[in-house]
Amino acid sequence: MTVESSLRQNLLTALGTCDFLHELTGWDMRRKLEYTLMMGVWNRTRSESAVQKFIAFFPRESRPESAWIHENPTVLNTNVFDDSVSLDEDFQFADHFFQIADPDFPNANQDLLHAIHDQIDTLFDPGRTDLDSSDASMSNLSAKQFAEVSQAPAGNKEDQREDESATGKKETKSSPDDSSLSSSALQEDLRQLDALTGLEEAKNEIHTLCDLLQISRLRQSRGLKSAPAARHLIFSGNPGTGKTTTARIVARIYKDLGFLSRGTFVECTRGDLVGEYIGSTAMKTKKVIDKAIGGVLFIDEAYALARSSERDFGHEAIEVLLREMENHRDDLVVIAAGYPAEMDRFLDSNPGLRSRFTTCIHFEDFLPDQLFSIFEHMARALDYTLSPAAAKKAGAYFQQLTRPAPKGFANARDVRTMLEKAISRQAVRLVRNPDLLQLSSKELQTLESEDLPF
């Protein structure tokens, strides 16, 4: 079976999982799956034809409604509906539901989602010559404009793509020149960074890093020597503080500046790198790193690689990582993320880590007003609004919640869970209405104070 056929079949199966989760939680999983994957293709390729090609892989009767992005342009510039981590957690939940009845039930839904990501990596690699490279000039599109082009006909570009394939063009890291320093893609990615809720300290650090990289690039273009810039980064902070979202933007910024050839983003954890027997760890780690070359490798909870036992294979993964970081120092960026104290211990676990990771960017917990703003953004993204009473109750709750925040509070992730519960409670309340079919759109959209799970 070809990669194309497998992707079609896997998307069909994933839509079935989404329908199952929707019945359990009331969460619009189809839209989340469509949006996350579609925006993933767009962010990888910045190509109108690539997005059109991806949409065509969905069953004809279940293709994504791009107009939804058109109606919700703020979603693209927030860090609350982002990442595949939340989507992965949903598919993990589906497996756990079945494992309650059958402990031997495999992680089939998680494996399915990983297979879809791998197939997208293969089919929509920015270096492929069958993608319309002329779309790079469109990389400053807003979410509204993105929806418009993803609905528009792709046009008759087959001859052009065939010519490009025949010439064997392949994207390579751009040579030093001044043009990348003022590109529309760079300005758009910086705007997306600035649009993230909160994270002022982290955003300032990344702007400073960007300034240093721009000057380094400019000096190179003029034939001047430049001091080595800090490429690899530590992102420290509690869960749900936007580390993954920010890392995705950083990958694109490095690509915009010409420091990475592809700007791809590969996310992994200990389980993706560490094997179960001698010799398997090196192979697994090398395989993941190879996928990330030309882009950013994001290691979440990286401290889990540095367990105290000398027999643990995590230390081998670190050794391979350090070697490959050196071998591909001109076209690979590694961002390691985790809790602040644990990341400090991670850096101490191997003498080579601190010399590679010289810049640590801390992500503060969100403030009460920011949590409320995230809650509102998430609700709006799914066509829900808060009644005045609900807004007042939510605002008061977040003020109280952060004084101090309970142990284990996961910031935006917990806010998402709260919204899921509120939507479920609203559904229970509305379905008891004897005139269910006569409910207005406003009633279906409004979350009342009694719907909030706090």
Phi, psi and chi 1 to 4 in degrees:
 res  aa     phi    psi   chi1   chi2   chi3   chi4
   1 MET       -  133.9 -177.1 -179.6  -68.5      -
   2 THR   -72.8  164.5   64.1      -      -      -
   3 VAL   -60.6  -39.7  177.3      -      -      -
   4 GLU   -61.5  -45.5  -70.3   83.4   -6.1      -
   5 SER   -65.5  -40.2  -60.6      -      -      -
   6 SER   -63.7  -40.2  -64.0      -      -      -
   7 LEU   -64.3  -42.8  179.1   57.1      -      -
   8 ARG   -59.1  -46.4  -72.8 -169.1 -178.9   91.3
   9 GLN   -65.3  -41.1 -177.5   60.0   49.3      -
  10 ASN   -67.6  -37.5  -73.1  -20.8      -      -
  11 LEU   -65.3  -39.0  -74.0  173.5      -      -
  12 LEU   -62.1  -43.8 -178.6   63.1      -      -
  13 THR   -65.7  -41.0  -54.1      -      -      -
  14 ALA   -63.2  -36.4      -      -      -      -
  15 LEU   -63.0  -35.1  -69.7  173.0      -      -
  16 GLY   -64.4  -40.2      -      -      -      -
  17 THR   -62.0  -40.4  -61.4      -      -      -
  18 CYS   -62.4  -41.5  -70.2      -      -      -
  19 ASP   -63.9  -39.0  -68.8  -19.3      -      -
  20 PHE   -63.4  -46.1  166.5   73.8      -      -
  21 LEU   -65.2  -34.9  -70.9  168.6      -      -
  22 HIS   -62.0  -40.4  177.0   70.4      -      -
  23 GLU   -65.3  -34.3  -68.4  179.0    8.0      -
  24 LEU   -77.5  -39.5  -75.2  179.4      -      -
  25 THR  -114.8  -20.4   66.0      -      -      -
  26 GLY    82.0   -1.2      -      -      -      -
  27 TRP   -80.5  136.5 -170.5 -100.2      -      -
  28 ASP   -76.9   80.3 -168.7  -12.9      -      -
  29 MET   -70.8  -33.0  -73.1  -58.0  -54.8      -
  30 ARG   -58.4  -46.4  -86.1 -179.9  174.4 -106.8
  31 ARG   -66.7  -38.2 -170.7  149.5   59.4  174.8
  32 LYS   -63.8  -45.2 -178.9 -169.6  -72.0 -172.7
  33 LEU   -60.7  -49.5  176.6   77.3      -      -
  34 GLU   -59.4  -48.3  -66.7  166.8   -5.1      -
  35 TYR   -64.8  -47.1  178.2   83.9      -      -
  36 THR   -62.4  -45.6  -57.0      -      -      -
  37 LEU   -71.3  -40.8  -63.6 -179.9      -      -
  38 MET   -65.0  -43.3 -172.2  162.0   56.2      -
  39 MET   -69.5  -28.3  -71.1  -53.5  -60.8      -
  40 GLY   -63.5  -42.1      -      -      -      -
  41 VAL   -64.3  -43.4  171.6      -      -      -
  42 TRP   -62.8  -45.5  172.1 -109.0      -      -
  43 ASN   -67.0  -29.7  -73.5  -27.3      -      -
  44 ARG   -73.0  -40.9  -74.1  175.5   61.3   81.3
  45 THR  -111.5  -24.5   64.7      -      -      -
  46 ARG    49.2   40.9  -59.8  -59.8  177.0   93.4
  47 SER  -126.4  123.9  166.3      -      -      -
  48 GLU   -60.6  -45.7  169.6 -170.8   -9.2      -
  49 SER   -67.4  -31.6   55.5      -      -      -
  50 ALA   -66.1  -42.6      -      -      -      -
  51 VAL   -63.2  -43.4  174.3      -      -      -
  52 GLN   -59.3  -43.2  -75.1  -76.7    4.0      -
  53 LYS   -63.3  -41.5  179.8  177.9  178.4 -179.9
  54 PHE   -66.9  -43.2  175.4   67.9      -      -
  55 ILE   -57.6  -34.4  -71.3  174.4      -      -
  56 ALA   -67.4  -14.9      -      -      -      -
  57 PHE   -76.6  -19.1  -79.9  101.3      -      -
  58 PHE   -74.3  152.4  -77.4   86.1      -      -
  59 PRO   -55.5  143.4  -23.2   32.0      -      -
  60 ARG   -54.5  -37.9 -174.1  176.0  -61.6  -83.7
  61 GLU   -82.6   -2.8   66.3  -81.0    5.7      -
  62 SER  -131.3   31.1  -54.2      -      -      -
  63 ARG   -77.0  148.1  -73.6 -177.6  178.3  165.0
  64 PRO   -56.9  144.4  -23.3   32.8      -      -
  65 GLU   -93.3   94.6  -60.9  176.7    2.8      -
  66 SER   -62.0  -22.9  -56.2      -      -      -
  67 ALA   -60.8  -23.2      -      -      -      -
  68 TRP   -62.1  -39.0  177.7   69.4      -      -
  69 ILE   -66.9  -38.4  -59.2  176.9      -      -
  70 HIS   -58.7  -37.5  174.5   86.2      -      -
  71 GLU   -81.1  -14.2  -64.6  161.6    0.8      -
  72 ASN  -130.7   61.8  -64.2  -86.5      -      -
  73 PRO   -64.2  -19.1   23.8  -33.6      -      -
  74 THR   -71.9  -20.5   58.2      -      -      -
  75 VAL   -61.6  -39.3  173.6      -      -      -
  76 LEU   -61.3  -27.8 -176.3   61.1      -      -
  77 ASN  -106.0   24.5  -67.5  -37.0      -      -
  78 THR  -124.0  161.5   65.9      -      -      -
  79 ASN  -106.7   26.8   58.3  -30.1      -      -
  80 VAL  -108.8  -14.5  -61.9      -      -      -
  81 PHE  -117.1   14.0 -161.0   76.6      -      -
  82 ASP   -71.5  -95.2  167.8   65.4      -      -
  83 ASP   -88.9  162.4   50.2  -95.5      -      -
  84 SER   -63.4  -14.3   56.3      -      -      -
  85 VAL   -59.5  -47.8  174.1      -      -      -
  86 SER   -65.1  -38.5   62.6      -      -      -
  87 LEU   -65.7  -41.7 -169.2   64.5      -      -
  88 ASP   -62.7  -38.9 -171.5   70.3      -      -
  89 GLU   -63.4  -37.4  -72.6  173.1  -12.9      -
  90 ASP   -64.8  -43.5  -69.7  -40.5      -      -
  91 PHE   -69.4  -31.8  -84.3   60.4      -      -
  92 GLN   -65.1  -37.9 -176.9 -179.5   19.7      -
  93 PHE   -61.1  -40.5  170.5   75.3      -      -
  94 ALA   -60.4  -43.1      -      -      -      -
  95 ASP   -63.8  -43.6  -72.5  -29.3      -      -
  96 HIS   -63.6  -33.3  -73.0  173.9      -      -
  97 PHE   -61.0  -45.0 -179.0   83.4      -      -
  98 PHE   -71.8  -30.4  -70.9  111.7      -      -
  99 GLN   -73.1  -16.4  -72.8  162.9   -2.7      -
 100 ILE   -62.2  -42.0  -67.8  173.3      -      -
 101 ALA   -83.5  -33.3      -      -      -      -
 102 ASP  -135.8   96.7 -179.9    7.2      -      -
 103 PRO   -58.1  -20.9  -22.8   33.0      -      -
 104 ASP   -88.7    2.6  -65.5  -32.6      -      -
 105 PHE   -63.6  128.8 -176.1   84.5      -      -
 106 PRO   -72.1  167.7   28.0  -34.6      -      -
 107 ASN   -81.4   59.0  -65.8  -34.0      -      -
 108 ALA   -66.2  -39.5      -      -      -      -
 109 ASN   -72.2  -38.3  -70.7  -66.6      -      -
 110 GLN   -63.9  -43.3  -63.7  172.8   70.7      -
 111 ASP   -62.9  -36.5  -67.2  -18.0      -      -
 112 LEU   -61.9  -46.5  171.7   67.9      -      -
 113 LEU   -65.1  -40.7 -173.3   60.5      -      -
 114 HIS   -63.4  -38.0  -67.1  159.7      -      -
 115 ALA   -64.1  -39.9      -      -      -      -
 116 ILE   -62.5  -44.0  -70.0  173.6      -      -
 117 HIS   -61.8  -41.3  -76.8  -53.3      -      -
 118 ASP   -64.2  -40.2  -72.7  -17.7      -      -
 119 GLN   -68.0  -36.7  -72.4  155.1   -2.6      -
 120 ILE   -65.4  -40.9  -71.8  175.1      -      -
 121 ASP   -56.7  -40.3  -75.0  -17.0      -      -
 122 THR   -72.6  -46.3  -61.0      -      -      -
 123 LEU   -80.5  -25.3  -67.2  174.0      -      -
 124 PHE  -122.4   35.8  -62.0   97.0      -      -
 125 ASP   -64.2  125.7 -173.5  -40.5      -      -
 126 PRO   -57.9  -20.1  -24.1   33.6      -      -
 127 GLY   -81.5   -6.2      -      -      -      -
 128 ARG   -68.0  143.5  -76.4  174.7   61.6  107.9
 129 THR   -87.6   -9.6   58.9      -      -      -
 130 ASP   -91.7    5.8   56.3  -15.5      -      -
 131 LEU   -94.4  150.5  -62.3  178.9      -      -
 132 ASP   -78.3   95.0 -174.2    3.0      -      -
 133 SER   -66.7  -17.7   59.2      -      -      -
 134 SER   -67.0  -15.1   65.2      -      -      -
 135 ASP   -73.1   -6.5  -71.0  -21.4      -      -
 136 ALA   -58.6  -29.3      -      -      -      -
 137 SER   -70.4  -10.1   61.7      -      -      -
 138 MET   -95.6    8.3  -61.1  165.1   54.4      -
 139 SER   -70.8   -2.5   57.6      -      -      -
 140 ASN   -99.7   19.0   62.2  -26.7      -      -
 141 LEU   -66.7  145.0  -67.9  179.8      -      -
 142 SER   -80.4  171.2   64.7      -      -      -
 143 ALA   -60.6  -37.8      -      -      -      -
 144 LYS   -63.1  -45.5  177.5  177.8  177.4  179.7
 145 GLN   -68.1  -33.7  -67.9  167.2  -43.4      -
 146 PHE   -59.7  -43.6  167.0   80.2      -      -
 147 ALA   -61.7  -37.8      -      -      -      -
 148 GLU   -66.1  -43.3  -68.2  169.7  -10.8      -
 149 VAL   -74.1  -30.5  -60.9      -      -      -
 150 SER   -75.2  -14.3   59.5      -      -      -
 151 GLN   -93.3  -22.4  -73.2  177.9  -64.3      -
 152 ALA   -74.6  152.5      -      -      -      -
 153 PRO   -59.5  142.8  -21.2   32.3      -      -
 154 ALA   -69.6  -19.5      -      -      -      -
 155 GLY    86.7  168.9      -      -      -      -
 156 ASN   -88.9   86.1 -175.5   18.1      -      -
 157 LYS  -117.7   14.0  -61.2 -179.1  178.6  178.1
 158 GLU   -62.6  -42.4  -65.8  -59.9  -38.7      -
 159 ASP   -60.7  -42.3  -66.2  -21.6      -      -
 160 GLN   -62.1  -43.0  176.3 -174.3  -16.9      -
 161 ARG   -68.1  -37.4  -75.0 -163.1  -68.9  -88.0
 162 GLU   -63.6  -40.7  -70.8  175.1    2.1      -
 163 ASP   -62.5  -41.1  -69.1  -18.6      -      -
 164 GLU   -66.5  -40.7  -70.2  173.5   -8.9      -
 165 SER   -63.6  -38.4  -63.6      -      -      -
 166 ALA   -65.3  -33.5      -      -      -      -
 167 THR   -80.9  -12.0   59.1      -      -      -
 168 GLY    70.6   30.5      -      -      -      -
 169 LYS   -62.2  143.7  -70.5 -178.9 -175.1  175.7
 170 LYS  -145.1  135.6 -175.0  172.4 -177.8  179.8
 171 GLU   -66.9  132.3 -176.9  174.7   -2.3      -
 172 THR  -125.8  164.1   57.5      -      -      -
 173 LYS   -61.6  131.0 -166.3  166.6   59.4  170.4
 174 SER   -65.5  146.9   57.9      -      -      -
 175 SER   -76.7  154.9   57.6      -      -      -
 176 PRO   -61.3  121.4  -21.1   32.9      -      -
 177 ASP  -154.0  175.4   57.3   43.7      -      -
 178 ASP   -81.3  -17.4  -62.5   -5.6      -      -
 179 SER   -65.4  -34.9   60.4      -      -      -
 180 SER   -68.4  -18.8   63.4      -      -      -
 181 LEU   -73.9  -20.4  -55.6 -177.9      -      -
 182 SER  -125.6   22.1   58.2      -      -      -
 183 SER   -65.4  150.7   70.1      -      -      -
 184 SER   -64.2  -32.7   57.5      -      -      -
 185 ALA   -62.6  -44.5      -      -      -      -
 186 LEU   -61.4  -46.9  174.5   61.1      -      -
 187 GLN   -62.2  -38.6  -60.8  -50.7  -46.8      -
 188 GLU   -67.3  -41.6  174.3   61.9   18.9      -
 189 ASP   -67.4  -36.0  -71.8  -31.5      -      -
 190 LEU   -66.8  -35.5  -70.4  173.7      -      -
 191 ARG   -65.0  -40.6  -80.1 -165.6  -67.0  -89.2
 192 GLN   -64.9  -37.4  -69.7 -169.6   27.1      -
 193 LEU   -61.2  -48.4  174.2   68.9      -      -
 194 ASP   -66.2  -24.7  -68.2  -25.3      -      -
 195 ALA   -79.4  -10.4      -      -      -      -
 196 LEU   -64.1  143.2  -61.9  179.1      -      -
 197 THR   -68.7  130.1  -58.9      -      -      -
 198 GLY    65.3 -142.2      -      -      -      -
 199 LEU    57.8   34.2  -48.7  179.9      -      -
 200 GLU   -61.3  -43.3  -63.2  -52.2  -38.6      -
 201 GLU   -62.4  -45.3  178.7 -178.4  -19.5      -
 202 ALA   -64.7  -42.5      -      -      -      -
 203 LYS   -64.5  -39.1  -72.4 -170.9  -75.7 -167.8
 204 ASN   -63.7  -41.2  -71.8  -22.3      -      -
 205 GLU   -62.4  -41.7  -71.1  -87.6    5.3      -
 206 ILE   -70.5  -36.4  -67.4  169.0      -      -
 207 HIS   -61.9  -41.3  -89.2  -74.1      -      -
 208 THR   -63.0  -43.9  -60.9      -      -      -
 209 LEU   -61.1  -42.0  174.4   62.3      -      -
 210 CYS   -62.7  -41.3 -175.6      -      -      -
 211 ASP   -60.9  -43.9  -67.6  -17.0      -      -
 212 LEU   -62.8  -43.1  177.7   60.9      -      -
 213 LEU   -65.9  -37.1  -68.1  173.5      -      -
 214 GLN   -65.2  -43.4  -71.3 -173.7   78.8      -
 215 ILE   -67.0  -39.0  -66.0  -59.6      -      -
 216 SER   -60.8  -42.5  176.0      -      -      -
 217 ARG   -65.7  -40.9  179.5   55.3  109.8 -167.9
 218 LEU   -64.6  -41.7 -173.6   58.6      -      -
 219 ARG   -62.5  -41.2  -73.1  176.1   60.4   88.0
 220 GLN   -61.9  -40.5  -70.7  179.1   37.9      -
 221 SER   -66.4  -21.6   71.2      -      -      -
 222 ARG   -99.0    8.8  -53.8  -66.3  170.4   81.8
 223 GLY    77.9   19.3      -      -      -      -
 224 LEU   -99.1  152.1  -59.4  173.6      -      -
 225 LYS   -73.0  148.6  -64.5  179.4 -179.8  179.2
 226 SER  -135.3  143.8   57.8      -      -      -
 227 ALA   -68.4  146.1      -      -      -      -
 228 PRO   -58.7  130.1  -20.3   31.9      -      -
 229 ALA   -89.4  150.6      -      -      -      -
 230 ALA   -71.6  105.2      -      -      -      -
 231 ARG   -88.9  -46.6  -62.0  170.4   62.6   87.8
 232 HIS   -86.4  143.9  -50.4  -65.1      -      -
 233 LEU  -132.0  150.8  -53.8  171.1      -      -
 234 ILE  -106.7  126.5  -66.4  -68.1      -      -
 235 PHE  -107.9  110.3  -79.3    6.4      -      -
 236 SER  -109.4  142.1   70.1      -      -      -
 237 GLY   161.5  167.5      -      -      -      -
 238 ASN   -75.1  166.2  -69.7  -34.1      -      -
 239 PRO   -60.4  149.7  -21.9   32.5      -      -
 240 GLY    74.4   20.0      -      -      -      -
 241 THR  -102.2   13.4   49.0      -      -      -
 242 GLY    90.3   17.4      -      -      -      -
 243 LYS   -65.9  -45.2  -63.6 -174.0  -66.7  -65.5
 244 THR   -66.0  -44.7  -53.3      -      -      -
 245 THR   -57.6  -46.3  -53.4      -      -      -
 246 THR   -65.3  -39.1  -54.5      -      -      -
 247 ALA   -62.3  -36.7      -      -      -      -
 248 ARG   -61.5  -42.2  -68.9  179.8 -173.5  -83.8
 249 ILE   -68.0  -39.6  -63.8  175.3      -      -
 250 VAL   -60.1  -39.0  167.9      -      -      -
 251 ALA   -58.8  -41.3      -      -      -      -
 252 ARG   -71.6  -35.6  -60.7 -160.0  -63.3  -89.3
 253 ILE   -63.8  -44.8  -71.3  173.9      -      -
 254 TYR   -58.9  -39.7  -86.9   96.1      -      -
 255 LYS   -66.7  -44.0  167.3   63.7  167.2   61.9
 256 ASP   -57.1  -37.0  -62.4  -23.5      -      -
 257 LEU   -84.0   -3.6  -69.5  170.9      -      -
 258 GLY    84.6   12.1      -      -      -      -
 259 PHE   -88.2  -13.3  -77.3   93.1      -      -
 260 LEU  -130.4  145.4  -68.5  173.5      -      -
 261 SER   -79.8  -31.0   61.3      -      -      -
 262 ARG  -120.0  -32.8  -61.0 -168.2  -60.9  159.1
 263 GLY    74.1   19.5      -      -      -      -
 264 THR   -71.8  164.1   49.7      -      -      -
 265 PHE  -130.6  117.8 -178.4   85.5      -      -
 266 VAL  -118.7  121.4  175.2      -      -      -
 267 GLU  -105.5  138.8 -179.3  179.7   -1.7      -
 268 CYS  -149.5  166.8   67.8      -      -      -
 269 THR  -131.2 -177.2   60.4      -      -      -
 270 ARG   -52.1  -43.2  173.7 -171.2  164.5   90.1
 271 GLY   -60.9  -26.2      -      -      -      -
 272 ASP   -80.5  -17.0  -60.4  -55.7      -      -
 273 LEU  -109.4  -32.6  -56.7  175.2      -      -
 274 VAL   -99.6  129.4  177.2      -      -      -
 275 GLY   -89.8  180.0      -      -      -      -
 276 GLU  -103.7   -6.6  -61.6  177.0   -5.6      -
 277 TYR  -144.5  165.4   54.6   87.2      -      -
 278 ILE   -60.4  129.2  -65.1  175.1      -      -
 279 GLY    96.4  -22.5      -      -      -      -
 280 SER   -77.5  -28.2   62.2      -      -      -
 281 THR   -64.2  -44.9  -66.1      -      -      -
 282 ALA   -60.2  -41.0      -      -      -      -
 283 MET   -67.2  -44.7  -69.2 -173.0  -66.0      -
 284 LYS   -63.6  -45.7  -71.9 -175.0   69.6  173.6
 285 THR   -63.1  -43.9  -56.9      -      -      -
 286 LYS   -62.6  -38.5 -178.5   69.3  162.6   56.3
 287 LYS   -63.2  -43.9 -177.6  178.6  178.6 -179.5
 288 VAL   -65.9  -44.0  172.6      -      -      -
 289 ILE   -62.5  -40.9  -67.4  172.1      -      -
 290 ASP   -58.9  -36.6  -74.9  -14.1      -      -
 291 LYS   -66.1  -28.7  -72.0  175.8   60.7  177.6
 292 ALA   -90.4  -11.0      -      -      -      -
 293 ILE   -59.4  133.5  -68.8  172.3      -      -
 294 GLY    93.9   -2.9      -      -      -      -
 295 GLY  -149.6 -149.5      -      -      -      -
 296 VAL  -111.2  131.2  164.7      -      -      -
 297 LEU   -99.5  117.4  175.9   64.0      -      -
 298 PHE  -106.8  114.4 -180.0   79.4      -      -
 299 ILE  -103.5  104.7  -52.3  175.5      -      -
 300 ASP   -82.4  142.0 -162.4   13.7      -      -
 301 GLU    52.0   48.4  -61.2  179.7  -13.2      -
 302 ALA   -60.8  -25.3      -      -      -      -
 303 TYR   -61.2  -21.8   52.8   81.4      -      -
 304 ALA   -65.8  -16.0      -      -      -      -
 305 LEU   -74.6  -19.0  -65.3  173.2      -      -
 306 ALA  -109.7   57.3      -      -      -      -
 307 ARG   -75.8  156.5  -66.7  178.1  178.4  172.3
 308 SER   -71.0  -26.2   56.5      -      -      -
 309 SER   -67.1  131.7  172.6      -      -      -
 310 GLU   -70.1  -19.9  -67.3 -176.7    0.3      -
 311 ARG   -85.2   -7.1  -63.7 -177.6  178.8 -179.2
 312 ASP   -71.9  137.6 -174.7   78.4      -      -
 313 PHE   -78.6   -4.8  -65.9  142.5      -      -
 314 GLY   -61.0  -33.3      -      -      -      -
 315 HIS   -64.9  -33.9  -62.4  -72.2      -      -
 316 GLU   -66.4  -39.8 -177.6 -178.4   -2.8      -
 317 ALA   -61.0  -39.9      -      -      -      -
 318 ILE   -63.9  -41.8  -67.6  174.9      -      -
 319 GLU   -61.8  -43.9  -68.3  -69.9  -12.3      -
 320 VAL   -64.5  -41.8  174.5      -      -      -
 321 LEU   -59.2  -47.3  177.4   66.5      -      -
 322 LEU   -62.0  -40.6  -70.1  170.7      -      -
 323 ARG   -64.7  -43.9 -176.2 -178.9   70.0 -121.0
 324 GLU   -72.2  -32.2  -65.3  -57.7  -52.0      -
 325 MET   -60.2  -36.8  -72.3  167.4   68.6      -
 326 GLU   -75.4  -42.4  178.2   61.9   24.5      -
 327 ASN   -63.4  -31.4  -68.6  -17.2      -      -
 328 HIS  -120.0   37.6  -57.4  -76.9      -      -
 329 ARG   -62.7  -20.9   59.2 -176.0  177.5  -85.5
 330 ASP   -92.7   -7.0  -66.7  -31.9      -      -
 331 ASP  -147.8   34.9 -155.9   19.8      -      -
 332 LEU  -152.3  131.8  174.7   67.7      -      -
 333 VAL  -122.2  132.4  168.6      -      -      -
 334 VAL  -112.8  129.6  178.3      -      -      -
 335 ILE  -118.5  118.0  -60.4  177.7      -      -
 336 ALA  -104.5  133.0      -      -      -      -
 337 ALA  -129.5  152.4      -      -      -      -
 338 GLY   166.1 -175.8      -      -      -      -
 339 TYR   -59.7  146.5  -67.1  100.4      -      -
 340 PRO   -56.2  -53.3  -27.1   35.5      -      -
 341 ALA   -64.6  -41.8      -      -      -      -
 342 GLU   -66.1  -36.1  -76.6   81.7  -10.2      -
 343 MET   -68.7  -30.5  -69.3  -52.9  -65.2      -
 344 ASP   -65.2  -41.2 -154.4   43.9      -      -
 345 ARG   -67.7  -35.2  -71.8 -163.6  -68.9  -88.7
 346 PHE   -59.7  -45.3  166.0   72.6      -      -
 347 LEU   -65.4  -28.5  -68.1  174.7      -      -
 348 ASP   -82.5   -9.5  -72.4  -24.8      -      -
 349 SER   -76.4  -17.2   68.2      -      -      -
 350 ASN  -147.9  131.2 -173.5  -64.2      -      -
 351 PRO   -58.3  -25.2  -22.3   32.7      -      -
 352 GLY   -82.0  -12.3      -      -      -      -
 353 LEU   -72.3  -46.1  -72.3  172.3      -      -
 354 ARG   -65.6  -30.3  -74.3 -159.1 -177.9  -87.4
 355 SER   -74.5  -24.0   62.9      -      -      -
 356 ARG   -87.1  -42.7  -60.3  -62.4 -164.1  -72.4
 357 PHE  -100.2   87.4  -65.1   96.6      -      -
 358 THR   -95.8   -8.5   57.5      -      -      -
 359 THR  -121.9  124.0  -61.4      -      -      -
 360 CYS  -115.3  125.0 -179.9      -      -      -
 361 ILE  -112.8  122.9  -62.4  177.0      -      -
 362 HIS   -97.2  137.5 -177.8   63.7      -      -
 363 PHE  -109.2  110.5  -71.9   69.7      -      -
 364 GLU   -72.4  155.0  -63.4  -77.6   -7.0      -
 365 ASP   -63.1  151.5  -72.0  -20.5      -      -
 366 PHE   -71.6  145.6  -70.5  112.0      -      -
 367 LEU   -79.5  163.8  -61.1  173.4      -      -
 368 PRO   -53.6  -47.0  -27.1   34.4      -      -
 369 ASP   -63.7  -34.0  -69.9  -15.1      -      -
 370 GLN   -70.7  -39.3  -66.4  166.6  -11.7      -
 371 LEU   -62.0  -40.5  -69.0  170.5      -      -
 372 PHE   -65.1  -40.9  177.0   69.3      -      -
 373 SER   -62.2  -41.6  176.0      -      -      -
 374 ILE   -62.5  -43.1  -70.1  170.7      -      -
 375 PHE   -58.7  -45.0 -170.2   77.3      -      -
 376 GLU   -65.4  -42.2  -78.2 -165.7  -49.6      -
 377 HIS   -60.2  -45.6  -86.6  -55.1      -      -
 378 MET   -61.6  -43.2  -74.9 -179.3  168.8      -
 379 ALA   -63.9  -45.6      -      -      -      -
 380 ARG   -62.0  -36.8  -86.6 -157.8  -55.7  -86.1
 381 ALA   -61.6  -23.6      -      -      -      -
 382 LEU  -109.5   20.0  -65.0  171.8      -      -
 383 ASP    64.7   38.1  -66.4  -26.5      -      -
 384 TYR  -117.9  151.4  -73.7   94.7      -      -
 385 THR  -132.0  158.4   60.0      -      -      -
 386 LEU   -97.7  134.0  -59.9  175.9      -      -
 387 SER   -67.7  160.8   70.1      -      -      -
 388 PRO   -53.6  -40.5  -28.2   36.5      -      -
 389 ALA   -67.3  -39.6      -      -      -      -
 390 ALA   -67.3  -40.4      -      -      -      -
 391 ALA   -62.7  -41.3      -      -      -      -
 392 LYS   -64.7  -42.7 -178.2  177.2  179.8 -179.3
 393 LYS   -65.8  -42.5 -179.1  178.5  179.6 -179.2
 394 ALA   -64.7  -43.0      -      -      -      -
 395 GLY   -60.3  -43.3      -      -      -      -
 396 ALA   -66.3  -37.8      -      -      -      -
 397 TYR   -63.6  -45.0  172.9   77.6      -      -
 398 PHE   -68.4  -31.9  -71.4  123.6      -      -
 399 GLN   -63.0  -42.9  -71.1  -73.2  -16.5      -
 400 GLN   -73.8  -36.3 -178.8 -178.1   14.2      -
 401 LEU   -61.4  -35.4  178.1   68.2      -      -
 402 THR   -93.3   19.1   54.4      -      -      -
 403 ARG  -123.5   78.2  -62.8 -177.8  179.4  176.2
 404 PRO   -83.2  171.0   33.9  -34.9      -      -
 405 ALA   -67.8  142.6      -      -      -      -
 406 PRO   -64.4  154.6   22.7  -32.3      -      -
 407 LYS   -60.3  133.7 -175.7  177.4 -179.1  179.8
 408 GLY    86.2    2.8      -      -      -      -
 409 PHE   -62.7  130.2  177.6   64.8      -      -
 410 ALA  -107.5   28.6      -      -      -      -
 411 ASN    51.9 -121.7  -70.8  -84.3      -      -
 412 ALA   -63.1  -30.0      -      -      -      -
 413 ARG   -64.5  -42.8  -69.9 -173.9 -169.2  176.4
 414 ASP   -68.4  -33.9  -80.5    1.4      -      -
 415 VAL   -61.5  -41.8  171.7      -      -      -
 416 ARG   -60.5  -42.0  179.4  172.9   66.2   91.0
 417 THR   -62.2  -41.1  -59.1      -      -      -
 418 MET   -60.9  -41.9  -66.0  172.8 -167.0      -
 419 LEU   -65.6  -40.9  179.4   60.4      -      -
 420 GLU   -57.5  -44.1  -69.7  174.6   -7.8      -
 421 LYS   -65.7  -39.9  -68.3  179.3  179.6  178.6
 422 ALA   -62.5  -41.8      -      -      -      -
 423 ILE   -64.4  -39.9  -69.4  172.3      -      -
 424 SER   -64.7  -42.8  -64.0      -      -      -
 425 ARG   -66.1  -37.4  -70.8  163.7   64.8  101.6
 426 GLN   -62.6  -41.6 -173.5 -131.7   37.0      -
 427 ALA   -61.7  -42.9      -      -      -      -
 428 VAL   -61.6  -41.7  170.9      -      -      -
 429 ARG   -65.8  -44.4  172.6  174.5   59.8   82.4
 430 LEU   -71.3  -35.2  -67.4  179.0      -      -
 431 VAL   -68.8  -17.4   81.6      -      -      -
 432 ARG   -80.0   -8.5  -67.7  173.5 -179.9  168.5
 433 ASN   -69.3  124.5 -169.1  -41.8      -      -
 434 PRO   -63.1  -23.0   20.3  -31.4      -      -
 435 ASP  -104.5   50.2  -62.8  -38.5      -      -
 436 LEU   -54.4  -44.5  179.5   62.7      -      -
 437 LEU   -72.6  -10.8  -61.3 -179.2      -      -
 438 GLN   -97.7    3.1  -56.0  -57.1  -44.1      -
 439 LEU   -61.9  139.7  -70.7  172.5      -      -
 440 SER   -80.2  164.0   66.3      -      -      -
 441 SER   -61.7  -36.2  -65.2      -      -      -
 442 LYS   -63.3  -41.0 -177.2  176.4 -180.0 -179.9
 443 GLU   -64.9  -38.5  -71.1  174.5  -57.7      -
 444 LEU   -68.4  -26.4  -68.7  171.0      -      -
 445 GLN   -91.0  -21.8  -69.9  178.1  -65.5      -
 446 THR   -89.3  127.3  -56.3      -      -      -
 447 LEU   -94.4  121.0  -65.0  174.4      -      -
 448 GLU   -91.0  167.7  -60.1  -69.7   -8.2      -
 449 SER   -56.6  -38.2  175.1      -      -      -
 450 GLU   -70.0  -16.4   63.2 -164.1  -89.6      -
 451 ASP   -78.7  -22.3  -59.6  -33.6      -      -
 452 LEU   -72.2  134.5  -57.5 -176.1      -      -
 453 PRO   -85.6   33.5   33.3  -34.6      -      -
 454 PHE  -148.5      -   38.6   75.2      -      -
